[in-house]
């Protein structure tokens, strides 16, 4: 569990780090899909994140990431830097 910034000891998502409206990069494999795209957090709970992204047809799609997918490394989350 190296480099899992924003995941606390239970394990859970730290909702102070993964806040609604934050952007991040999602990479990995889940539910038969490979991901490598920018996402926006729509809903943040300790056990899951609901995110939105633009799919290959340029439609907005949503996806739920469970804490187990992040902890096992199937999905990697990299928070985007705010450059304002």
C-alpha positions in Angstrom: 0.0 0.0 0.0 2.7 2.5 -0.9 1.9 5.9 -2.2 -1.9 5.8 -1.4 -2.3 9.4 -0.5 -5.8 10.1 0.7 -6.5 6.5 1.9 -6.6 6.2 5.7 -6.0 3.2 7.9 -9.3 1.3 7.9 -8.9 1.5 4.8 -11.2 4.2 3.7 -11.1 7.2 1.3 -10.3 10.4 3.2 -13.2 12.6 2.2 -11.1 15.7 3.0 -8.7 14.7 0.3 -11.2 13.2 -2.2 -13.6 16.2 -2.3 -16.6 16.7 -4.6 -15.4 18.8 -7.6 -11.7 17.6 -7.4 -10.1 16.4 -10.6 -7.8 13.3 -10.8 -6.4 10.8 -13.2 -7.8 7.3 -13.1 -5.7 4.4 -14.5 -6.2 0.7 -14.2 -8.6 -2.1 -14.9 -12.0 -2.6 -13.4 -15.1 -4.6 -14.4 -13.5 -5.7 -17.7 -12.6 -2.1 -18.7 -9.1 -0.5 -19.0 -9.1 3.1 -17.9 -6.6 6.0 -18.4 -8.5 9.2 -18.3 -9.2 12.4 -16.3 -12.2 12.3 -14.0 -14.2 14.6 -11.7 -15.5 13.5 -8.3 -19.3 13.7 -8.1 -19.8 12.0 -4.7 -17.3 11.0 -2.0 -17.8 8.6 0.8 -15.3 6.6 2.9 -16.0 3.4 0.9 -16.5 4.7 -2.6 -16.1 7.6 -5.1 -18.7 8.4 -7.8 -16.8 10.0 -10.7 -17.7 11.5 -14.1 -15.5 11.4 -17.2 -15.9 11.9 -21.0 -16.2 8.6 -22.8 -15.0 7.7 -26.3 -18.2 9.0 -27.9 -17.7 12.4 -26.1 -20.6 11.7 -23.7 -20.4 12.2 -20.0 -20.3 8.8 -18.2 -20.3 8.0 -14.5 -18.4 5.3 -12.7 -18.2 4.1 -9.0 -14.8 3.3 -7.6 -14.8 1.1 -4.5 -12.1 1.3 -1.8 -11.0 -2.3 -2.5 -10.2 -1.4 -6.1 -7.8 1.4 -5.0 -6.2 -0.6 -2.2 -5.5 -3.7 -4.3 -4.1 -1.5 -7.1 -6.6 -2.4 -9.8 -7.3 1.3 -10.1 -4.7 4.0 -9.4 -5.9 7.5 -8.5 -3.6 10.5 -9.0 -5.0 13.9 -7.8 -4.6 16.7 -10.3 -2.7 19.8 -9.2 -4.7 23.0 -9.0 -2.8 25.5 -11.1 -4.9 28.6 -10.4 
